[in-house]
Amino acid sequence: MIIDYGATPPIKTLSLGDGSHLTNYRRVYASSEKAAARGEVDLDEWFAECDSAGIGLTVIKARDVETTFGGRVTNEAVAEAVAAHPGRFIGFAGVDPNKGMTAVRELEHAVTHLGLRGLNLQCFENRLAIDDRRMYPLYAKCIELDIPVNIHVGVNFSLKSSPDFGRPEMLDRVLCDFPELRVCAAPPGWPWVQELLSVAWRHPNLWIGLVAMRPKLLNVDHSGYGPLLQYGRTVLKDRMIAGTAWPMQPMQRVIEEIRALPVEPEIADRWLGGNARAFLRL
């Protein structure tokens, strides 16, 4: 079974709303979003696309950027979507680290009462570094709750934030302080891909999410993604996790591009589901 590590199905309550701080993303991803028919697919059609692509399970994520940009996809909305479609979704909580202990309590409630299975942190939207001290209580709570955390790593295309919030070297410091923390760095760190790979090689609890990028670029010279192919089929073959980021990309295309890479079918299967299963402890 393919596990899509990150998509936003066409459910109104899972939309961030205004999202004006992400306007530049619509420019950057315009052609791939057109190919994915963004805004033109209803939920039944979306599930049919999942079935056609062989996707059995999709990770959906809440996010809280109220302090910085006034938007939120609530934990309750994600939990409701999971409950309404049994066996199709795994939900991650989203909290705003700028809210201090309120965020910690919201995370605990989301996991212990709403049944969510991880934490999603888009640090550039919170305008916080990955190793900011305000993040640390949440990392500690994730270990206590035995849940993984998804952290945005790499450049962001928002012109209302800084790319510096996605530097992999900050993730290394976090994992030195919290060696028990399970982290997926997604997207996979471009343009600092080699830096992220070095962090993953150092820390066995770090996975890399092939999310929000064209998998074919792993096999394109000078794209900057090439090292992911070399290490992802060797020493890190158990820690690469694929996600479509729909509606930023068509689901079927992502899977076909992974299958077309020069990797053994067994390794492609790991990227498309086996590694996510281990990360999520399914």
N, C-alpha and C positions, 0 to 999 in steps of 0.2 A: 504493500500500500504506500502510495506517495503521500507525504505530509508536506503541506505548503506552509513554510515557516514565515507567514506574514502576508496577509491580504486584507482588504477592506471590502467586504461584500456590500451590495447595494441595499443597506438597511439604514434608514434616515438617521436613527439615533447613534449610529457609528460614525457619522460625519462630523468633522470638527466645526462645521458651521462657517463662519466668516473666513477664517484661514488666510487673511490678507497678507500675513507675514510669509506665506508660502507661494505667493504669486509667481515668483521667478521659477519655481518648480514646474509650473504649467508651461512655461516657455521651454525649459530644458527638456522636459519629457513630452512635448507636444506630439511628436510623430508616433511614439510608442503608445501614448494614451489614446490616440486616434485609432491605432491598430487594435487596442483593447476595447474599443467602443465605450469609452468612459461616458457615463451619463445616459447611455442608451439601452442598458441591460437591466431587466428586473430580476428579483431574487430567484424565481423559478428558472429563468434562463441562465443565471449565474451557476446554480447548482448543476444544471445540465452540462455546462461547460466544464465544471469540475469533474463530473462523471466521465465525460468524453476524454479528458486529459488523464484520467486515472487517479485523481486526487481524492483521497478518502477523508482526510482530516485537514483542517485549516486553523492556524493560530491567528486569533484576532486580539487586538490590543487596545486597551483604554489609554488615554493620555490626558494629562492635566497641565495646561499652560496658562491658567487663569492669571497668575501673578504677572506674567510677562506680556501675554498677548490676548488675554481675556477669553480663551476658548477651552473647551473640555469635552472629551468623550468619557462619560462616566463609567465607573466600575459596574454600577447597576445595569446600565445599558448593555454592556458586554455580557454580564451574567444572564440577563434576560434572553439575549440572542443564543447563548449556549444552551439554556434550558428549553428554548422554543424549537431547537433543531438537534435533538439528542444524537450524539455520535458524529456530528459534523464539525464541531468547533471545540477548540481549547482556548480559554480566555486568560489573558494577562491583565493584571491591574495596571492602572496609571495613577501616579500621585505626583504632587508638585513639591520637590525638596525645599523650595523656598518657604513652605508653610511649616517647617520644623516638625514638632511632635504631632501636629495634626496630620501630617502626611504619614507618619509612622503608624498612627492609630487607624487611619484609613486603609493602609496596606493590610494590617492585621485583620480588620473587619472584612476586607475584600476576599481574603484567603479563607479565614475561619468561618465566615457566615455566608459569603456569596459563592464560594467554591472556585474562585479563580486560582490559576496554577502557576503564576509567575508575575514578575514586575517588568514593566516597560518604561525605560528612561530615555527620552529624547533630549539629551543634555543641552544641545544647541537651542532648543525651544525654551528651556528653562534658564538659558544664559548662565549656565554653571559648568565649570570644568568637571571632568569625570572624577577627579580626585579632590574636589572641593569638600571641605569638612562637613558641609550640610548634607552631603550624600552618605556619609559614613553611618549614621543611625539606620538608614534604609538598608545598606549592605548587611549590617549586623542582624537586622530583623529578617532579611531573606535567609540567612544561615539558620536563624532560630526556627523559622517556619519551614525550612528545607525546600525552598523554591528557587528556581533559576531567575536570572535577571537578563533582560535584553537591553543592550546599550548601543546607542547610535555612535559609530566610529567612522571617521573619514570626513571628507569635505561635506558641507551642507550647501545648498543653493539658495538659502534665504538671504536676502540682502538686508534683513533686519537683525542678523546675528553674525557671529564670527566663525570662520572655519576652525579656528584654534581650539574650540570646544571639543573637537573630535580627534585630537592627537592620540595615537596609541600609547605613547610613552606614559601618559597619565594612567592608563589602564594597568600598566605594569606595576605602578606604585600601589594601586588599589589591591591587586592580587598578591603583592608581597605582604600587605597588611591583613588581607582576608584570604588566605590560601584555601579555605573551604568553600568560598563563593563560586557558584556555577554561573558563568557568564557566556553569552553569545554576543560577539561584536558584529553588528549588522547595521549598515552595509560593511563590506570587507576592507575598509580602511584606505581606499584610494584617496589621494595620491601617495599615501604612506603605507603601501601594501607590505613592503619588506619589513618595515618597522613593526607592523602588526604580526607578521609571521614570526618575527623574533620573539615577541611577547608570548605568542601561542606555544612556541617551542619551549620556552622557559616554564610555562604554567600549564599543567595538565587539565585544569578545570576551565580552560578557555576554548570555546568553539568559535568558528568564523561563519557568519551568515552571508551566503551568496544571494543577496537581496537587493532589489532596486538597481540592478545593473544587467547588461547583456552577458549571459554566460559565454557566448562565442568569443568575447574579448579576451578570455583566458588564453586563447590560441591565436591571438593577433599580435604580431610584432609591434613593439613600442607602444602598446596600449596602456602599459603600467600594471596590467592585471596578470601578466604571464607567470610571475612567481607563484601565484595561487595554484596554477595547474601543476607545477613541479612538486611543490610541497603537499598539495592536496591529494596527490595520487601516491605519495610515499609516506613520509613521517607523520603527516597530519591527515591521513586519509580517513581516520575515524572522527575528525572534528570539523568537517565541512558540512554546512546545512543549507539547503536551497530553499528559497522562497520567491514567489512571483511578484510580490508587491502590487498585485492587481488593485486598482485599475491603472497603475503606472506602466504595466506591461501585460501582453496577452499570456494567459496561463500556458496554453499548449506550446507556444513558441519557446518559453523558458525551458520547459521539459525537453523539447526536441533539441535545443541547443546544447543542453547538458549531455544528452545521449550521443550527440555528434562529436563531442570532445574526444581526444585520443587518450581515453582512460578505459580500463577494463570495465565491462558491464557490472561486475560485482561492486566496484568502487562507485560507479554512477548510482547504483541502488542505495549505497550508503548515504551519498549526498542527498538523495531524493527521499529518504525516509528513515533508514536505519540509524543514522547519527542523530537525527531529531528525536527518535524514540529513546535513545540513550540519554540525551540531554534533558528531555522532559520526564524521564523515568516512567515511561508508559509500560 
